[in-house]
Structure formats: structure tokens, C-alpha cells
């Protein structure tokens, strides 16, 4: 994957972009050099990494759900999704 692909993906997923920026800020020592101890940096990296993991998995699940829906629609052209049943009474 080249930088153009990475940039395009980050533009499509602003939540992931935010997490990457957060990690880069930690690497630089914080926003105003507020990270002074390795323990503080480690805790922030762990928190940011966990958050990124959740975001990545959520994006993956959303993508898989969309793909499955498209595949189902292709297989069953008459399939209706999220249609409320009408009462005859």
C-alpha cells in the first residue's frame, strides 16, 4: 500500500485518522510536551490503540454488513429489507 492509498483511506475514515493523529502526537511528546514520563506515554498509547482497534473493527463490520446486503439483493431480487408488515385487521 502506498501513501496515496493510505491518505485516501484516512480521508474515507475520519475516526481512524483522528486515532493516527493521536498516536503521532504521543510520539512527538504530547501537544505541548506534557508527556514527561514513559508510564504516561505508555498509558496514552494503550488507550489510543484500543480505541483505534474498536474503530477499525466497527468499520470492518459495517463494510461486511453492506457487502452481505448487496450480495443478498443480487441473489434474491425480490427481497425487501426493513419493510413493516401491514395489518389486515
PDB file as gemmi writes it, atoms N, CA and C in Angstrom:
CRYST1    1.000    1.000    1.000  90.00  90.00  90.00 P 1                      
ATOM      1  N   UNK A   1       0.850  -1.168   0.000  1.00  0.00           N  
ATOM      2  CA  UNK A   1       0.000   0.000   0.000  1.00  0.00           C  
ATOM      3  C   UNK A   1       0.902   1.240   0.000  1.00  0.00           C  
ATOM      4  N   UNK A   2       0.626   2.154  -0.920  1.00  0.00           N  
ATOM      5  CA  UNK A   2       1.452   3.370  -0.979  1.00  0.00           C  
ATOM      6  C   UNK A   2       0.777   4.517  -0.218  1.00  0.00           C  
ATOM      7  N   UNK A   3       1.468   5.639  -0.100  1.00  0.00           N  
ATOM      8  CA  UNK A   3       0.969   6.768   0.685  1.00  0.00           C  
ATOM      9  C   UNK A   3      -0.348   7.313   0.142  1.00  0.00           C  
ATOM     10  N   UNK A   4      -0.526   7.296  -1.176  1.00  0.00           N  
ATOM     11  CA  UNK A   4      -1.776   7.790  -1.750  1.00  0.00           C  
ATOM     12  C   UNK A   4      -2.959   6.943  -1.304  1.00  0.00           C  
ATOM     13  N   UNK A   5      -2.770   5.631  -1.264  1.00  0.00           N  
ATOM     14  CA  UNK A   5      -3.835   4.736  -0.798  1.00  0.00           C  
ATOM     15  C   UNK A   5      -4.129   4.962   0.683  1.00  0.00           C  
ATOM     16  N   UNK A   6      -3.071   5.123   1.457  1.00  0.00           N  
ATOM     17  CA  UNK A   6      -3.235   5.356   2.893  1.00  0.00           C  
ATOM     18  C   UNK A   6      -3.972   6.674   3.122  1.00  0.00           C  
ATOM     19  N   UNK A   7      -3.570   7.701   2.408  1.00  0.00           N  
ATOM     20  CA  UNK A   7      -4.214   9.010   2.530  1.00  0.00           C  
ATOM     21  C   UNK A   7      -5.685   8.932   2.147  1.00  0.00           C  
ATOM     22  N   UNK A   8      -5.994   8.224   1.061  1.00  0.00           N  
ATOM     23  CA  UNK A   8      -7.383   8.080   0.619  1.00  0.00           C  
ATOM     24  C   UNK A   8      -8.215   7.356   1.674  1.00  0.00           C  
ATOM     25  N   UNK A   9      -7.658   6.292   2.251  1.00  0.00           N  
ATOM     26  CA  UNK A   9      -8.388   5.555   3.287  1.00  0.00           C  
ATOM     27  C   UNK A   9      -8.614   6.408   4.529  1.00  0.00           C  
ATOM     28  N   UNK A  10      -7.612   7.184   4.916  1.00  0.00           N  
ATOM     29  CA  UNK A  10      -7.767   8.047   6.083  1.00  0.00           C  
ATOM     30  C   UNK A  10      -8.809   9.131   5.836  1.00  0.00           C  
ATOM     31  N   UNK A  11      -8.915   9.603   4.598  1.00  0.00           N  
ATOM     32  CA  UNK A  11      -9.943  10.593   4.267  1.00  0.00           C  
ATOM     33  C   UNK A  11     -11.333   9.973   4.313  1.00  0.00           C  
ATOM     34  N   UNK A  12     -11.433   8.693   3.961  1.00  0.00           N  
ATOM     35  CA  UNK A  12     -12.726   7.998   3.995  1.00  0.00           C  
ATOM     36  C   UNK A  12     -13.143   7.628   5.423  1.00  0.00           C  
ATOM     37  N   UNK A  13     -12.168   7.531   6.314  1.00  0.00           N  
ATOM     38  CA  UNK A  13     -12.442   7.106   7.693  1.00  0.00           C  
ATOM     39  C   UNK A  13     -11.847   8.119   8.675  1.00  0.00           C  
ATOM     40  N   UNK A  14     -12.552   9.232   8.901  1.00  0.00           N  
ATOM     41  CA  UNK A  14     -12.010  10.274   9.780  1.00  0.00           C  
ATOM     42  C   UNK A  14     -11.790   9.816  11.221  1.00  0.00           C  
ATOM     43  N   UNK A  15     -12.546   8.811  11.676  1.00  0.00           N  
ATOM     44  CA  UNK A  15     -12.340   8.306  13.028  1.00  0.00           C  
ATOM     45  C   UNK A  15     -10.971   7.650  13.165  1.00  0.00           C  
ATOM     46  N   UNK A  16     -10.551   6.916  12.147  1.00  0.00           N  
ATOM     47  CA  UNK A  16      -9.223   6.283  12.160  1.00  0.00           C  
ATOM     48  C   UNK A  16      -8.141   7.351  12.025  1.00  0.00           C  
ATOM     49  N   UNK A  17      -8.402   8.336  11.172  1.00  0.00           N  
ATOM     50  CA  UNK A  17      -7.435   9.425  11.004  1.00  0.00           C  
ATOM     51  C   UNK A  17      -7.175  10.130  12.337  1.00  0.00           C  
ATOM     52  N   UNK A  18      -8.240  10.361  13.095  1.00  0.00           N  
ATOM     53  CA  UNK A  18      -8.100  11.002  14.400  1.00  0.00           C  
ATOM     54  C   UNK A  18      -7.215  10.172  15.324  1.00  0.00           C  
ATOM     55  N   UNK A  19      -7.396   8.851  15.294  1.00  0.00           N  
ATOM     56  CA  UNK A  19      -6.594   7.965  16.145  1.00  0.00           C  
ATOM     57  C   UNK A  19      -5.121   7.977  15.727  1.00  0.00           C  
ATOM     58  N   UNK A  20      -4.867   7.991  14.424  1.00  0.00           N  
ATOM     59  CA  UNK A  20      -3.482   8.037  13.938  1.00  0.00           C  
ATOM     60  C   UNK A  20      -2.834   9.349  14.370  1.00  0.00           C  
ATOM     61  N   UNK A  21      -3.573  10.446  14.228  1.00  0.00           N  
ATOM     62  CA  UNK A  21      -3.041  11.742  14.670  1.00  0.00           C  
ATOM     63  C   UNK A  21      -2.737  11.733  16.161  1.00  0.00           C  
ATOM     64  N   UNK A  22      -3.615  11.100  16.924  1.00  0.00           N  
ATOM     65  CA  UNK A  22      -3.418  10.996  18.371  1.00  0.00           C  
ATOM     66  C   UNK A  22      -2.121  10.249  18.693  1.00  0.00           C  
ATOM     67  N   UNK A  23      -1.891   9.123  18.004  1.00  0.00           N  
ATOM     68  CA  UNK A  23      -0.654   8.361  18.222  1.00  0.00           C  
ATOM     69  C   UNK A  23       0.580   9.165  17.818  1.00  0.00           C  
ATOM     70  N   UNK A  24       0.483   9.888  16.717  1.00  0.00           N  
ATOM     71  CA  UNK A  24       1.618  10.704  16.288  1.00  0.00           C  
ATOM     72  C   UNK A  24       1.906  11.826  17.283  1.00  0.00           C  
ATOM     73  N   UNK A  25       0.854  12.407  17.847  1.00  0.00           N  
ATOM     74  CA  UNK A  25       1.057  13.438  18.881  1.00  0.00           C  
ATOM     75  C   UNK A  25       1.736  12.859  20.110  1.00  0.00           C  
ATOM     76  N   UNK A  26       1.361  11.646  20.488  1.00  0.00           N  
ATOM     77  CA  UNK A  26       2.016  10.996  21.625  1.00  0.00           C  
ATOM     78  C   UNK A  26       3.491  10.781  21.309  1.00  0.00           C  
ATOM     79  N   UNK A  27       3.770  10.325  20.087  1.00  0.00           N  
ATOM     80  CA  UNK A  27       5.150  10.067  19.683  1.00  0.00           C  
ATOM     81  C   UNK A  27       5.993  11.348  19.767  1.00  0.00           C  
ATOM     82  N   UNK A  28       5.362  12.486  19.427  1.00  0.00           N  
ATOM     83  CA  UNK A  28       6.080  13.761  19.472  1.00  0.00           C  
ATOM     84  C   UNK A  28       6.233  14.297  20.892  1.00  0.00           C  
ATOM     85  N   UNK A  29       5.584  13.646  21.860  1.00  0.00           N  
ATOM     86  CA  UNK A  29       5.721  14.086  23.247  1.00  0.00           C  
ATOM     87  C   UNK A  29       4.500  14.797  23.763  1.00  0.00           C  
ATOM     88  N   UNK A  30       3.421  14.736  23.067  1.00  0.00           N  
ATOM     89  CA  UNK A  30       2.201  15.405  23.511  1.00  0.00           C  
ATOM     90  C   UNK A  30       2.019  16.717  22.789  1.00  0.00           C  
ATOM     91  N   UNK A  31       0.903  17.343  23.059  1.00  0.00           N  
ATOM     92  CA  UNK A  31       0.580  18.579  22.351  1.00  0.00           C  
ATOM     93  C   UNK A  31       1.513  19.722  22.727  1.00  0.00           C  
ATOM     94  N   UNK A  32       1.839  19.826  23.980  1.00  0.00           N  
ATOM     95  CA  UNK A  32       2.744  20.891  24.432  1.00  0.00           C  
ATOM     96  C   UNK A  32       3.817  20.288  25.331  1.00  0.00           C  
ATOM     97  N   UNK A  33       4.368  19.153  24.870  1.00  0.00           N  
ATOM     98  CA  UNK A  33       5.372  18.429  25.644  1.00  0.00           C  
ATOM     99  C   UNK A  33       4.887  18.102  27.051  1.00  0.00           C  
ATOM    100  N   UNK A  34       3.578  17.783  27.175  1.00  0.00           N  
ATOM    101  CA  UNK A  34       3.038  17.495  28.502  1.00  0.00           C  
ATOM    102  C   UNK A  34       3.341  16.077  28.968  1.00  0.00           C  
ATOM    103  N   UNK A  35       3.767  15.204  28.054  1.00  0.00           N  
ATOM    104  CA  UNK A  35       4.090  13.834  28.453  1.00  0.00           C  
ATOM    105  C   UNK A  35       5.558  13.796  28.869  1.00  0.00           C  
ATOM    106  N   UNK A  36       5.771  13.623  30.158  1.00  0.00           N  
ATOM    107  CA  UNK A  36       7.133  13.664  30.673  1.00  0.00           C  
ATOM    108  C   UNK A  36       7.651  12.285  31.064  1.00  0.00           C  
ATOM    109  N   UNK A  37       6.751  11.373  31.410  1.00  0.00           N  
ATOM    110  CA  UNK A  37       7.159  10.063  31.880  1.00  0.00           C  
ATOM    111  C   UNK A  37       6.780   8.986  30.872  1.00  0.00           C  
ATOM    112  N   UNK A  38       7.602   7.961  30.803  1.00  0.00           N  
ATOM    113  CA  UNK A  38       7.328   6.840  29.904  1.00  0.00           C  
ATOM    114  C   UNK A  38       6.020   6.150  30.275  1.00  0.00           C  
ATOM    115  N   UNK A  39       5.721   6.080  31.569  1.00  0.00           N  
ATOM    116  CA  UNK A  39       4.462   5.467  32.007  1.00  0.00           C  
ATOM    117  C   UNK A  39       3.251   6.215  31.449  1.00  0.00           C  
ATOM    118  N   UNK A  40       3.336   7.538  31.432  1.00  0.00           N  
ATOM    119  CA  UNK A  40       2.242   8.346  30.880  1.00  0.00           C  
ATOM    120  C   UNK A  40       2.094   8.106  29.382  1.00  0.00           C  
ATOM    121  N   UNK A  41       3.219   8.071  28.694  1.00  0.00           N  
ATOM    122  CA  UNK A  41       3.179   7.819  27.248  1.00  0.00           C  
ATOM    123  C   UNK A  41       2.614   6.433  26.962  1.00  0.00           C  
ATOM    124  N   UNK A  42       3.051   5.446  27.742  1.00  0.00           N  
ATOM    125  CA  UNK A  42       2.566   4.081  27.550  1.00  0.00           C  
ATOM    126  C   UNK A  42       1.045   3.999  27.748  1.00  0.00           C  
ATOM    127  N   UNK A  43       0.547   4.619  28.788  1.00  0.00           N  
ATOM    128  CA  UNK A  43      -0.892   4.593  29.063  1.00  0.00           C  
ATOM    129  C   UNK A  43      -1.680   5.244  27.928  1.00  0.00           C  
ATOM    130  N   UNK A  44      -1.183   6.349  27.422  1.00  0.00           N  
ATOM    131  CA  UNK A  44      -1.873   7.021  26.319  1.00  0.00           C  
ATOM    132  C   UNK A  44      -1.839   6.189  25.043  1.00  0.00           C  
ATOM    133  N   UNK A  45      -0.712   5.536  24.779  1.00  0.00           N  
ATOM    134  CA  UNK A  45      -0.609   4.669  23.592  1.00  0.00           C  
ATOM    135  C   UNK A  45      -1.586   3.509  23.709  1.00  0.00           C  
ATOM    136  N   UNK A  46      -1.656   2.898  24.880  1.00  0.00           N  
ATOM    137  CA  UNK A  46      -2.570   1.768  25.088  1.00  0.00           C  
ATOM    138  C   UNK A  46      -4.018   2.215  24.867  1.00  0.00           C  
ATOM    139  N   UNK A  47      -4.386   3.339  25.452  1.00  0.00           N  
ATOM    140  CA  UNK A  47      -5.748   3.852  25.300  1.00  0.00           C  
ATOM    141  C   UNK A  47      -6.055   4.168  23.839  1.00  0.00           C  
ATOM    142  N   UNK A  48      -5.130   4.847  23.171  1.00  0.00           N  
ATOM    143  CA  UNK A  48      -5.344   5.209  21.768  1.00  0.00           C  
ATOM    144  C   UNK A  48      -5.407   3.976  20.869  1.00  0.00           C  
ATOM    145  N   UNK A  49      -4.570   2.992  21.150  1.00  0.00           N  
ATOM    146  CA  UNK A  49      -4.543   1.769  20.345  1.00  0.00           C  
ATOM    147  C   UNK A  49      -5.827   0.971  20.522  1.00  0.00           C  
ATOM    148  N   UNK A  50      -6.306   0.883  21.734  1.00  0.00           N  
ATOM    149  CA  UNK A  50      -7.581   0.189  21.976  1.00  0.00           C  
ATOM    150  C   UNK A  50      -8.719   0.891  21.250  1.00  0.00           C  
ATOM    151  N   UNK A  51      -8.722   2.210  21.317  1.00  0.00           N  
ATOM    152  CA  UNK A  51      -9.757   2.972  20.620  1.00  0.00           C  
ATOM    153  C   UNK A  51      -9.687   2.764  19.119  1.00  0.00           C  
ATOM    154  N   UNK A  52      -8.472   2.751  18.584  1.00  0.00           N  
ATOM    155  CA  UNK A  52      -8.305   2.523  17.154  1.00  0.00           C  
ATOM    156  C   UNK A  52      -8.778   1.120  16.784  1.00  0.00           C  
ATOM    157  N   UNK A  53      -8.469   0.152  17.620  1.00  0.00           N  
ATOM    158  CA  UNK A  53      -8.918  -1.216  17.362  1.00  0.00           C  
ATOM    159  C   UNK A  53     -10.435  -1.306  17.295  1.00  0.00           C  
ATOM    160  N   UNK A  54     -11.114  -0.647  18.230  1.00  0.00           N  
ATOM    161  CA  UNK A  54     -12.581  -0.628  18.209  1.00  0.00           C  
ATOM    162  C   UNK A  54     -13.097   0.020  16.932  1.00  0.00           C  
ATOM    163  N   UNK A  55     -12.495   1.157  16.553  1.00  0.00           N  
ATOM    164  CA  UNK A  55     -12.928   1.864  15.346  1.00  0.00           C  
ATOM    165  C   UNK A  55     -12.706   1.020  14.094  1.00  0.00           C  
ATOM    166  N   UNK A  56     -11.551   0.368  14.012  1.00  0.00           N  
ATOM    167  CA  UNK A  56     -11.241  -0.472  12.858  1.00  0.00           C  
ATOM    168  C   UNK A  56     -12.235  -1.620  12.758  1.00  0.00           C  
ATOM    169  N   UNK A  57     -12.495  -2.286  13.865  1.00  0.00           N  
ATOM    170  CA  UNK A  57     -13.439  -3.405  13.846  1.00  0.00           C  
ATOM    171  C   UNK A  57     -14.851  -2.948  13.515  1.00  0.00           C  
ATOM    172  N   UNK A  58     -15.250  -1.783  13.998  1.00  0.00           N  
ATOM    173  CA  UNK A  58     -16.585  -1.265  13.669  1.00  0.00           C  
ATOM    174  C   UNK A  58     -16.684  -0.953  12.178  1.00  0.00           C  
ATOM    175  N   UNK A  59     -15.655  -0.331  11.620  1.00  0.00           N  
ATOM    176  CA  UNK A  59     -15.647  -0.047  10.180  1.00  0.00           C  
ATOM    177  C   UNK A  59     -15.672  -1.341   9.376  1.00  0.00           C  
ATOM    178  N   UNK A  60     -14.916  -2.331   9.826  1.00  0.00           N  
ATOM    179  CA  UNK A  60     -14.896  -3.631   9.142  1.00  0.00           C  
ATOM    180  C   UNK A  60     -16.289  -4.257   9.166  1.00  0.00           C  
ATOM    181  N   UNK A  61     -16.918  -4.255  10.337  1.00  0.00           N  
ATOM    182  CA  UNK A  61     -18.246  -4.858  10.472  1.00  0.00           C  
ATOM    183  C   UNK A  61     -19.273  -4.128   9.608  1.00  0.00           C  
ATOM    184  N   UNK A  62     -19.212  -2.814   9.583  1.00  0.00           N  
ATOM    185  CA  UNK A  62     -20.131  -2.043   8.741  1.00  0.00           C  
ATOM    186  C   UNK A  62     -19.939  -2.391   7.267  1.00  0.00           C  
ATOM    187  N   UNK A  63     -18.690  -2.496   6.850  1.00  0.00           N  
ATOM    188  CA  UNK A  63     -18.380  -2.832   5.452  1.00  0.00           C  
ATOM    189  C   UNK A  63     -18.885  -4.229   5.103  1.00  0.00           C  
ATOM    190  N   UNK A  64     -18.642  -5.189   5.994  1.00  0.00           N  
ATOM    191  CA  UNK A  64     -19.100  -6.567   5.749  1.00  0.00           C  
ATOM    192  C   UNK A  64     -20.628  -6.624   5.679  1.00  0.00           C  
ATOM    193  N   UNK A  65     -21.282  -5.873   6.518  1.00  0.00           N  
ATOM    194  CA  UNK A  65     -22.739  -5.848   6.527  1.00  0.00           C  
ATOM    195  C   UNK A  65     -23.286  -5.298   5.207  1.00  0.00           C  
ATOM    196  N   UNK A  66     -22.677  -4.220   4.729  1.00  0.00           N  
ATOM    197  CA  UNK A  66     -23.100  -3.640   3.446  1.00  0.00           C  
ATOM    198  C   UNK A  66     -22.885  -4.624   2.304  1.00  0.00           C  
ATOM    199  N   UNK A  67     -21.722  -5.282   2.296  1.00  0.00           N  
ATOM    200  CA  UNK A  67     -21.423  -6.250   1.235  1.00  0.00           C  
ATOM    201  C   UNK A  67     -22.391  -7.423   1.281  1.00  0.00           C  
ATOM    202  N   UNK A  68     -22.703  -7.907   2.471  1.00  0.00           N  
ATOM    203  CA  UNK A  68     -23.638  -9.029   2.602  1.00  0.00           C  
ATOM    204  C   UNK A  68     -25.025  -8.629   2.113  1.00  0.00           C  
ATOM    205  N   UNK A  69     -25.426  -7.411   2.410  1.00  0.00           N  
ATOM    206  CA  UNK A  69     -26.731  -6.923   1.967  1.00  0.00           C  
ATOM    207  C   UNK A  69     -26.796  -6.842   0.449  1.00  0.00           C  
ATOM    208  N   UNK A  70     -25.728  -6.352  -0.162  1.00  0.00           N  
ATOM    209  CA  UNK A  70     -25.674  -6.255  -1.627  1.00  0.00           C  
ATOM    210  C   UNK A  70     -25.711  -7.648  -2.243  1.00  0.00           C  
ATOM    211  N   UNK A  71     -24.958  -8.582  -1.676  1.00  0.00           N  
ATOM    212  CA  UNK A  71     -24.961  -9.948  -2.203  1.00  0.00           C  
ATOM    213  C   UNK A  71     -26.332 -10.584  -2.089  1.00  0.00           C  
ATOM    214  N   UNK A  72     -27.008 -10.362  -0.984  1.00  0.00           N  
ATOM    215  CA  UNK A  72     -28.343 -10.916  -0.803  1.00  0.00           C  
ATOM    216  C   UNK A  72     -29.318 -10.324  -1.814  1.00  0.00           C  
ATOM    217  N   UNK A  73     -29.234  -9.035  -2.036  1.00  0.00           N  
ATOM    218  CA  UNK A  73     -30.113  -8.390  -3.009  1.00  0.00           C  
ATOM    219  C   UNK A  73     -29.866  -8.931  -4.410  1.00  0.00           C  
ATOM    220  N   UNK A  74     -28.622  -9.219  -4.728  1.00  0.00           N  
ATOM    221  CA  UNK A  74     -28.309  -9.794  -6.046  1.00  0.00           C  
ATOM    222  C   UNK A  74     -28.912 -11.186  -6.196  1.00  0.00           C  
ATOM    223  N   UNK A  75     -28.818 -11.983  -5.120  1.00  0.00           N  
ATOM    224  CA  UNK A  75     -29.330 -13.359  -5.179  1.00  0.00           C  
ATOM    225  C   UNK A  75     -30.851 -13.407  -5.191  1.00  0.00           C  
ATOM    226  N   UNK A  76     -31.449 -12.568  -4.402  1.00  0.00           N  
ATOM    227  CA  UNK A  76     -32.901 -12.573  -4.277  1.00  0.00           C  
ATOM    228  C   UNK A  76     -33.396 -11.174  -4.641  1.00  0.00           C  
ATOM    229  N   UNK A  77     -33.677 -10.988  -5.900  1.00  0.00           N  
ATOM    230  CA  UNK A  77     -34.068  -9.669  -6.377  1.00  0.00           C  
ATOM    231  C   UNK A  77     -35.335  -9.149  -5.737  1.00  0.00           C  
ATOM    232  N   UNK A  78     -36.202 -10.052  -5.301  1.00  0.00           N  
ATOM    233  CA  UNK A  78     -37.459  -9.608  -4.717  1.00  0.00           C  
ATOM    234  C   UNK A  78     -37.367  -9.397  -3.204  1.00  0.00           C  
ATOM    235  N   UNK A  79     -36.205  -9.608  -2.630  1.00  0.00           N  
ATOM    236  CA  UNK A  79     -36.052  -9.453  -1.182  1.00  0.00           C  
ATOM    237  C   UNK A  79     -36.248  -7.990  -0.796  1.00  0.00           C  
ATOM    238  N   UNK A  80     -37.012  -7.784   0.249  1.00  0.00           N  
ATOM    239  CA  UNK A  80     -37.244  -6.436   0.751  1.00  0.00           C  
ATOM    240  C   UNK A  80     -36.605  -6.344   2.130  1.00  0.00           C  
ATOM    241  N   UNK A  81     -35.986  -5.240   2.391  1.00  0.00           N  
ATOM    242  CA  UNK A  81     -35.350  -5.091   3.689  1.00  0.00           C  
ATOM    243  C   UNK A  81     -36.048  -3.994   4.487  1.00  0.00           C  
ATOM    244  N   UNK A  82     -36.160  -4.228   5.771  1.00  0.00           N  
ATOM    245  CA  UNK A  82     -36.742  -3.269   6.706  1.00  0.00           C  
ATOM    246  C   UNK A  82     -38.120  -2.782   6.280  1.00  0.00           C  
ATOM    247  N   UNK A  83     -38.980  -3.690   5.862  1.00  0.00           N  
ATOM    248  CA  UNK A  83     -40.329  -3.325   5.472  1.00  0.00           C  
ATOM    249  C   UNK A  83     -41.273  -3.758   6.579  1.00  0.00           C  
ATOM    250  N   UNK A  84     -42.061  -2.826   7.046  1.00  0.00           N  
ATOM    251  CA  UNK A  84     -43.002  -3.132   8.111  1.00  0.00           C  
ATOM    252  C   UNK A  84     -44.197  -3.872   7.533  1.00  0.00           C  
ATOM    253  N   UNK A  85     -44.610  -4.920   8.210  1.00  0.00           N  
ATOM    254  CA  UNK A  85     -45.772  -5.687   7.764  1.00  0.00           C  
ATOM    255  C   UNK A  85     -47.039  -4.861   7.966  1.00  0.00           C  
ATOM    256  N   UNK A  86     -47.938  -4.966   7.021  1.00  0.00           N  
ATOM    257  CA  UNK A  86     -49.201  -4.243   7.123  1.00  0.00           C  
ATOM    258  C   UNK A  86     -50.264  -5.162   7.720  1.00  0.00           C  
ATOM    259  N   UNK A  87     -50.990  -4.636   8.643  1.00  0.00           N  
ATOM    260  CA  UNK A  87     -52.056  -5.401   9.285  1.00  0.00           C  
ATOM    261  C   UNK A  87     -53.286  -5.436   8.389  1.00  0.00           C  
ATOM    262  N   UNK A  88     -53.945  -6.558   8.350  1.00  0.00           N  
ATOM    263  CA  UNK A  88     -55.169  -6.664   7.551  1.00  0.00           C  
ATOM    264  C   UNK A  88     -56.401  -6.439   8.407  1.00  0.00           C  
ATOM    265  N   UNK A  89     -56.198  -6.151   9.672  1.00  0.00           N  
ATOM    266  CA  UNK A  89     -57.314  -6.019  10.590  1.00  0.00           C  
ATOM    267  C   UNK A  89     -57.578  -4.658  10.977  1.00  0.00           C  
TER     268      UNK A  89                                                      
END                                                                             
